Amino acid sequence: MSKAAMKLYYCETLNPRKACAAARFLKADVEFVRVDLASGEQRTAKFLALNPNGKVPVLQDDAGTLWEANAIMCRLSDSVASDFWPHDHRQIDVLRWLSWDASHFTRHGATLWFETLIKPLFGGEPDVAVIEDAKTSFRLHGRVLDDHLAKNSVAVGKTLTVADFALAAALPFATAAGIPVAEFRHIQTWYGRLEELDAWRNPFPA
């Protein structure tokens, strides 16, 4: 068996999840390397040489290292010559949704995920005011996406792109984290199709 050309450093959190899902969806030749956040592996000199931010995911290949999940999804797509990261007229629109998502949609979904599910793991108490503010903002921006998906089956064009995986990053935890996605019929329909993909449902190595 030939050695994988790329290593994808990950853990089971939101951003690494979408990068791992993309690798599996694209059938990219990737070696998955789990980083133990609980033991502080991300703060070691060895890992900081890969990503000075001390975060996952990180993709390592012949070109060097690349951090930030959205960029990693794009690199993975290019590695298999897929239009999951399109290089035609759709690309600008994909960039628009990636930017919007980071600033609005997943930003607030991730806040709910952190406050509700992650903070208590470290002995913290969920901040009720932060949670309520995040829900209000999620609903505001969720309406924008829901209206868009009322007329479109995917975020951009006619096939899945990195924009879809980015937008869906927090939604696997919607029920547990109290993310009010159930209020948006078209988002639910679109997300239901993502859930049909084994790569999305089970992104991490067994």
C-alpha positions in Angstrom: 0.0 0.0 0.0 1.4 3.4 -1.0 1.9 6.0 1.7 -0.8 8.7 1.9 0.3 11.9 0.3 -1.5 14.0 2.8 -2.0 14.0 6.6 -5.1 15.5 8.1 -4.8 16.4 11.8 -8.2 16.5 13.5 -10.2 16.1 16.6 -14.0 15.6 17.0 -15.0 19.3 17.0 -16.9 21.5 14.5 -14.2 22.6 12.1 -12.2 19.4 11.9 -15.5 17.6 11.4 -16.2 19.3 8.1 -12.7 18.8 6.9 -12.8 15.1 7.7 -16.2 14.8 6.0 -14.8 16.5 2.9 -11.9 14.1 2.8 -14.2 11.2 3.0 -16.7 12.6 0.6 -14.0 13.3 -2.0 -12.2 9.9 -1.3 -9.0 11.9 -1.0 -5.8 10.0 -0.2 -5.5 11.2 3.4 -4.0 9.8 6.6 -6.1 10.9 9.5 -4.0 11.9 12.6 -6.0 12.5 15.7 -4.8 15.4 18.0 -5.6 14.9 21.7 -6.8 18.3 22.8 -7.6 17.1 26.3 -3.9 16.4 26.9 -2.8 19.7 25.3 -1.2 18.1 22.3 -2.2 21.1 20.2 0.1 23.3 22.4 3.3 21.2 21.9 6.2 22.6 20.0 5.8 19.9 17.4 2.2 20.8 16.7 2.7 24.5 16.8 5.3 24.1 14.0 2.4 22.8 11.9 -0.1 25.5 13.0 1.1 28.4 15.2 -2.5 29.0 16.2 -2.5 25.7 18.1 -5.8 24.5 16.5 -7.1 21.7 14.2 -7.6 20.9 11.5 -4.3 21.0 9.7 -3.5 19.5 6.3 0.1 18.5 5.6 1.2 17.6 2.1 4.1 18.0 -0.3 3.4 21.7 -0.5 3.7 22.2 3.2 1.0 22.7 5.8 -2.4 24.4 5.5 -4.7 25.4 8.4 -8.3 26.6 8.4 -11.0 24.1 7.6 -12.5 25.9 4.6 -9.1 26.3 2.9 -8.4 22.6 3.6 -11.7 21.5 2.0 -10.7 23.5 -1.1 -7.2 22.0 -1.2 -8.7 18.5 -0.8 -11.1 19.2 -3.7 -8.2 20.3 -5.9 -6.2 17.3 -5.0 -8.8 15.0 -6.6 -9.8 17.5 -9.4 -13.3 17.8 -8.1 -15.6 20.8 -8.6 -16.6 20.6 -4.9 -14.4 23.7 -4.9 -15.5 25.1 -8.3 -13.1 27.0 -10.5 -15.8 28.6 -12.7 -18.4 31.3 -12.3 -19.7 29.7 -9.1 -16.5 30.3 -7.2 -17.3 33.9 -6.2 -20.7 32.9 -4.9 -19.1 30.1 -2.9 -16.7 32.6 -1.3 -19.7 34.8 -0.5 -21.4 32.0 1.4 -18.2 31.0 3.2 -17.7 34.5 4.4 -21.3 35.0 5.4 -21.4 31.6 7.2 -18.2 32.4 9.3 -19.6 35.8 10.3 -23.2 34.9 10.9 -24.7 31.4 10.5 -22.2 28.9 11.9 -20.8 31.6 14.2 -24.0 31.6 16.2 -24.6 27.9 15.9 -21.1 27.3 17.2 -21.7 29.6 20.1 -24.7 27.5 21.1 -22.7 24.3 20.7 -19.9 25.6 22.9 -22.1 27.1 25.6 -24.4 24.1 25.8 -22.1 21.1 25.2 -18.5 22.0 25.6 -18.3 24.5 28.4 -19.9 22.1 30.9 -17.3 19.5 30.1 -14.7 21.8 31.6 -16.8 22.7 34.7 -18.2 26.0 33.2 -21.8 27.1 33.5 -23.6 28.0 30.2 -24.1 31.8 30.0 -27.9 32.2 29.5 -27.6 35.7 28.1 -25.0 34.5 25.5 -27.3 31.6 24.6 -30.3 33.8 24.1 -28.4 36.3 22.0 -27.0 33.5 19.8 -30.4 32.0 19.3 -31.8 35.4 18.3 -29.0 36.0 15.8 -29.2 32.4 14.5 -32.9 32.9 13.8 -32.2 36.2 12.0 -29.6 34.7 9.7 -31.3 31.4 9.5 -34.2 33.2 7.7 -31.7 34.4 5.1 -30.5 30.9 4.4 -33.9 29.4 4.5 -35.3 31.8 1.9 -32.3 31.0 -0.3 -32.9 27.3 0.0 -36.5 27.7 -0.8 -35.4 28.2 -4.4 -32.2 26.2 -4.4 -31.4 22.6 -3.5 -27.8 23.4 -2.5 -26.0 26.6 -1.5 -24.5 27.3 -4.9 -25.3 25.9 -8.4 -26.8 22.4 -8.8 -24.3 20.2 -6.9 -22.7 20.2 -3.4 -19.8 22.5 -2.8 -17.6 23.4 0.1 -20.2 26.0 1.0 -22.7 23.3 1.9 -20.3 21.6 4.3 -19.3 24.9 5.8 -22.9 26.0 6.4 -23.8 22.6 7.9 -20.9 22.5 10.4 -22.9 23.0 13.6 -26.1 21.3 12.6 -25.2 17.7 13.6 -25.5 19.1 17.1 -28.6 21.1 16.6 -30.9 19.0 19.0 -28.3 18.6 21.7 -27.2 22.2 21.6 -30.6 23.8 21.2 -29.8 25.3 17.8 -33.3 26.3 16.5 -32.9 24.9 13.1 -36.3 23.1 13.4 -37.9 26.4 12.7 -36.6 26.5 9.1 -38.3 24.0 6.8 -36.0 24.5 3.8 -32.8 24.3 5.9 -34.1 21.0 7.3 -34.8 19.6 3.9 -31.4 20.6 2.6 -29.7 19.3 5.7 -31.6 16.1 5.5 -30.0 15.4 2.1 -26.5 15.9 3.6 -27.4 13.4 6.4 -28.0 10.8 3.6 -24.2 11.0 2.9 -22.2 8.5 4.9 -19.2 10.8 4.7 -21.2 13.5 6.5 -22.8 11.2 9.1 -19.6 9.4 9.9 -16.7 11.7 9.1 -14.1 10.4 11.5 -12.0 7.2 11.3 -13.4 4.3 13.1 
